[in-house]
Amino acid sequence: MGLFRHHHHTATVQAEAVQDTFETHFLRYLHTFDGSKRAFSEVEVLFNQLYDDDFYESKNETLITKDQVKQSHTRLFELGSKVTLTHFKHKGVDQIDIKYRLVNAESDRVIHQLIATKDRKIIRAVNLDQAKHEHEIRREEVCMEECPRREVRREERMMMCADPYADPYMMDPYVEPCRRGGLVHDIRRDGRRVRRDERMCRRF
């Protein structure tokens, strides 16, 4: 009987160890954001189980530390915030893509992050929406750098088109060869026809 009890106790401890994963810590802490107002001291143990002491998040070129996250979450609990998890996807051994909705009296927003874990705790976090926004800004900056050169080329082509003595086949070197000349070439051809007809009339 004593052996059975010992075996049962060992099996229970092993089962608890298997369930002690990052996901269980994350969901346990997330469920505390149920819309109820509470003191942070009530959930501080769960918070420390979830966030590594060396945690930081890069946000708007500023590093957010664990203590700053603690202060932010303290305010969220004071507001009675409610969090609804949208998705939780593993991107690698220690990377997880998470998205959740945060609602309280002051805001209603969706947060999308890529988090890195170490020893079942969050050690890094990247705001994916912010990263996407910064990527779009960089792409627009590159475009703005290239656009002036494109405008110069366009203006040069337009000036060549306006020049009646310009070579019609060099009017726009950026279009297909079969389309070079275009309207300018047609106008010159019509002009030659008119002058030829005038010469023919003079003969008669």
Backbone hydrogen bonds, N-H to C=O, Kabsch-Sander energy under -0.5 kcal/mol:
donor,donor_aa,acceptor,acceptor_aa,energy
5,R,1,M,-2.2
6,H,2,G,-2.2
7,H,3,L,-2.4
8,H,4,F,-2.7
9,H,5,R,-2.6
10,T,6,H,-2.3
11,A,7,H,-2.4
12,T,8,H,-2.1
13,V,9,H,-2.2
14,Q,10,T,-2.3
15,A,11,A,-2.3
16,E,12,T,-2.3
17,A,13,V,-2.1
18,V,14,Q,-2.1
19,Q,15,A,-1.9
20,D,16,E,-0.9
21,T,19,Q,-2.2
25,H,21,T,-1.9
26,F,22,F,-3.0
27,L,23,E,-2.7
28,R,24,T,-2.2
29,Y,25,H,-2.1
30,L,26,F,-2.6
31,H,27,L,-2.1
32,T,29,Y,-1.2
33,F,30,L,-1.6
34,D,32,T,-1.6
35,G,81,S,-2.1
38,R,77,F,-1.0
42,E,39,A,-1.5
43,V,40,F,-1.6
44,E,40,F,-0.8
47,F,43,V,-2.2
48,N,44,E,-2.4
49,Q,45,V,-1.5
50,L,46,L,-1.0
50,L,47,F,-0.6
51,Y,47,F,-2.4
52,D,122,I,-2.6
55,F,52,D,-1.8
56,Y,123,I,-1.3
57,E,64,I,-2.1
58,S,125,A,-0.9
59,K,57,E,-0.7
59,K,62,T,-3.4
62,T,59,K,-1.1
64,I,57,E,-3.5
64,I,62,T,-0.5
65,T,63,L,-0.6
66,K,55,F,-0.7
69,V,65,T,-2.0
70,K,66,K,-2.4
71,Q,67,D,-2.0
72,S,68,Q,-2.2
73,H,69,V,-2.8
74,T,70,K,-2.1
75,R,71,Q,-1.6
76,L,72,S,-1.8
77,F,73,H,-2.5
78,E,74,T,-1.7
79,L,75,R,-1.5
80,G,77,F,-0.9
81,S,76,L,-2.0
82,K,103,V,-2.8
83,V,33,F,-2.3
84,T,101,R,-2.3
86,T,99,K,-3.1
87,H,99,K,-1.6
89,K,97,D,-3.0
91,K,95,Q,-2.7
92,G,95,Q,-1.2
96,I,115,I,-2.5
97,D,89,K,-3.7
98,I,96,I,-0.6
98,I,113,Q,-2.8
99,K,87,H,-2.0
100,Y,111,I,-2.3
101,R,84,T,-2.8
102,L,109,R,-3.2
103,V,82,K,-2.5
103,V,101,R,-0.5
104,N,107,S,-2.7
109,R,102,L,-2.3
111,I,100,Y,-3.1
113,Q,98,I,-2.7
114,L,126,V,-2.5
115,I,96,I,-2.7
115,I,113,Q,-0.6
116,A,124,R,-2.4
117,T,94,D,-2.4
118,K,121,K,-2.7
121,K,118,K,-0.8
122,I,50,L,-3.4
123,I,116,A,-2.8
124,R,116,A,-1.6
125,A,56,Y,-1.0
126,V,114,L,-1.8
127,N,58,S,-0.6
128,L,112,H,-1.9
128,L,126,V,-0.8
129,D,112,H,-0.8
131,A,127,N,-2.3
132,K,128,L,-2.4
133,H,129,D,-2.2
134,E,130,Q,-2.8
135,H,131,A,-2.0
136,E,132,K,-2.1
137,I,133,H,-2.2
138,R,134,E,-2.4
139,R,135,H,-2.1
140,E,136,E,-2.2
141,E,137,I,-2.4
142,V,138,R,-2.2
143,C,139,R,-2.1
144,M,140,E,-2.6
145,E,141,E,-1.8
146,E,142,V,-1.6
147,C,143,C,-2.8
150,R,146,E,-1.8
151,E,147,C,-2.7
152,V,148,P,-2.3
153,R,149,R,-2.2
154,R,150,R,-2.3
155,E,151,E,-2.7
156,E,152,V,-2.5
157,R,153,R,-2.2
158,M,154,R,-2.3
159,M,155,E,-2.4
160,M,156,E,-2.1
161,C,157,R,-2.0
162,A,158,M,-1.7
163,D,159,M,-1.0
166,A,163,D,-1.6
170,M,167,D,-1.9
171,M,168,P,-1.0
175,V,172,D,-1.3
179,R,176,E,-1.9
180,R,176,E,-0.7
180,R,177,P,-0.9
181,G,168,P,-0.7
182,G,180,R,-0.7
184,V,181,G,-0.9
185,H,181,G,-1.3
186,D,182,G,-1.6
187,I,183,L,-2.5
188,R,184,V,-2.3
189,R,185,H,-2.1
190,D,186,D,-2.4
191,G,187,I,-2.4
192,R,188,R,-2.2
193,R,189,R,-1.8
194,V,190,D,-2.2
195,R,191,G,-2.4
196,R,192,R,-2.3
197,D,193,R,-2.5
198,E,194,V,-2.2
199,R,195,R,-2.1
200,M,196,R,-2.1
201,C,197,D,-2.0
202,R,198,E,-1.8
203,R,199,R,-1.4
204,F,200,M,-1.0
